[in-house]
Structures are given as C-alpha cells and as structure tokens.
Amino acid sequence: MNNVLIWLISLLVGIVLTLLLQGPIQTLLATVVGGWFPRTGRGIRGFWKSTYTYDSKTGIRKVHSHLVELKQFGNYALARGLSGGDNLFRMRGQVYYQTYFTGLWESTAENDVTHGTFQVFIHNKGTSMDGKWLGTSEKYGVSQGDWHWDFISKKADLQTKKKLIKSLDP
C-alpha cells in the first residue's frame, strides 16, 4: 500500500511540475531572467535591427526598421521595440529546434492596433533571421510581408541604445 501511495504522489508532483513549467511560467521566466544567461547555440537574446516590408494604402511597397530587444528563457522569447516614437511594439514566441522563431506580435501606431503572427528562420550563426509576418488591423485590414533581423549585440548601454535608435528613426 505504501508503494502505491508513493507512486501516486510522485505522479501528481510530476504532473503539477509539468503544468507549471509550460506557457505562463516560461513567459514569466523569460521576462524576469531572460537577459541574465549567455546566448547558447542559435539563441536569440540581445539587441536586433528588425526590418520588415509592407504595402502602403496606395499599394507602394515600403520598408521600415526598428531596434528590438529580445529576452529569452529556454525556448520562450519576449521582445519589445525600443525605437519608433509613439509606436509601441511587442512580441512573444517560441524557438523550435534552435532553427525557427515563431509567435505573435502587436504594434500600436496612429490610433490603431495591428497584430498578427510571424515565423522566421534563425540562420546558422544566430546573427540573422529571415521570414514572414502576417497581420491585421481595423485601419489597414489584412497585410503581410518579409521580415529580416540582424543581430547587433548581446548587451547595450543607454548611450549605445540612443545611438542605435537615432540611426534607425527617419
């Protein structure tokens, strides 16, 4: 009887730990400690220049870049835009097989919220990523485009961030 009780308790502890270490807890850990650990393999933690394309209302293909800080814990990653003025940019996603980064993004600009999904391929050295984004908003409807990422550095002090932002803002 004792062995059965120990087995049941072990099973329950295993289930609880498995549930706790998924989604919300991983996201919390990425937020809190995601910048503390060194990048491993094709880790994506650090500062990136994000460049995406989109079609304007007049049908002209446009290109926009901004500075993004990515924090990563395990396979979970969170990002926030550091440039763009009133444009608030954030994203969250997961890295799969140290090869793909996929998830959701949101941007608020010009009294409109645009949100969508993305998937990018992490190149061998982890210094660039390429892929696509898909999004929708009330103002612009459904849009899509290419998304290219260039790794800048693991860390950046305030002065370096300001220089990078200034170089990217039009």
N, C-alpha and C positions, 0 to 999 in steps of 0.2 A: 504494500500500500504506500509506503514511504517513497519508493522509487517512482511510482505513478504520479504522486503529488509533486515531487521534484521535477519530473519531466514536464508536467503541465505548467508549473511556474516558469520553467526555462522557456517553454514555448511562448507563453504570454509575454515575458520580458523581451524575447526576440521580435515578436510582432509589434510591440509598442516601440522599441528602438527603430525598427524598420520604418514605421509610420512617421516617427519624429524626424528622422533624417532625410525625409523627402521634402519636396517643394518648399513650403513656407520656412522651415528651419534652414534649409540650404540657402534660400534667398536672404534670410536674416544674417546668416554667417557671411555671405558674400558682401553684404552691406557693412557689417561691423569689422570683419577681419580680412576682407578681400584684398587689401593693399599691403598686408603685412608680410606675405610669403613671396619668395622669389618665383619668377616665371619658370615653369618646367615644360620641356618639350615644346609643343606649339601653344603654350599658354598665351592668353591674350590680354593679361593685366598690363595696364600702363596708359600712356597718352598716345592718341591716334589722330591723324588727319583723315577725316571722313569726307569723301567726295561722292555725291550722288547726282544723277541726271533725272530730269522730269520735263514734261511738256507743259508750256505755259497755256493760258486760256486761248491764246492766238495760234497755238499749235507749234510754236518755236521751241526746239529742244534747248533746255537750259542746264547749266552745271552749277552746283553750289557746294562749298566746302566749309567744314567747321571742325573745331577742336573738340575731341571727346575723351573723357576719362573712363576707362573700363576697369572695374573691380571684379575679381574672380575668386571663387572659393569652390574647389572641386570642379565639377562641370558647370556650375551655375555662374552667370556673369550678369552684372548690372552696369549700366552706363548712364552718363549724364553729359549733356552738351555744355561746353564752357564758353563758347562764342555764339554770336547770333543776336545779341541785344535782347529784345523782348521775347525772342523765340525760345521757349522752354522745350528742350529735347531730352528724352529719356528712353531707355530701352532695357529689356531684360531677356535673357535667353539661356540656352544651354549649349555647351560644346560637346559634340558627339565624336567619338573615336579620334580625338585630337585633330580632327580634319574639318568638321563643319561647325559653324556657329549659327544657330537658328533661334528665332523667338519673335517677340512683339516689340513695337516701338510706338512712341507718341510724340507729337510735336504741336505746340500751341503757338500760333502766329496770326497776326492780323485778325483778331477776334474769331478765330476758327481753330478747331481741334482736328488734327489729321492723325490717324492711327492706322496701323497695319502690321504686316508680318514681313519677315526677311529671312534669307538664308545666304550665307557667304561661305566660301571655301577658304580655309586657312592654308596659305602656301607653306612649303617645307620648313623654312627657317622661322616662320611665325612673324615675319616682318611685313607681310601684306596679306590682304584678304580681298576677294572678289566675289560678287554675287548679284542678287536681285532683291528689290523691295517691292511690295505691293501695299497700297494704302487707300483709304477712303476718307472723305470729309463731306460735310454738307455743302461747303462752298465750291469744292473742286470735283466732287464725285470720285469715281474710282481712277486711280493712277498707278503707274508702275515705272520702274527704271532700273538702271545699273547702279551698283554701289561698290565703290573701291575704297579700301582702307590702307593707309601707310602708317607703319609703326614709327613713333617719334622717340619715346624714351620710357623707361620704367617709372622714373620719378621726374618731377619738375617743380622747382621752387616758384614762388609767387612772381618773381621778375621774369623768369622764363615763360611762364604761362601767359603773362601780359604780352610779351613779345610775340609769342605764337598766335595769340588771339588777334593782335593787331595785324599780323601778316595775312591772316585769313579773312578778316572782315573787309568788305568792299569800301 
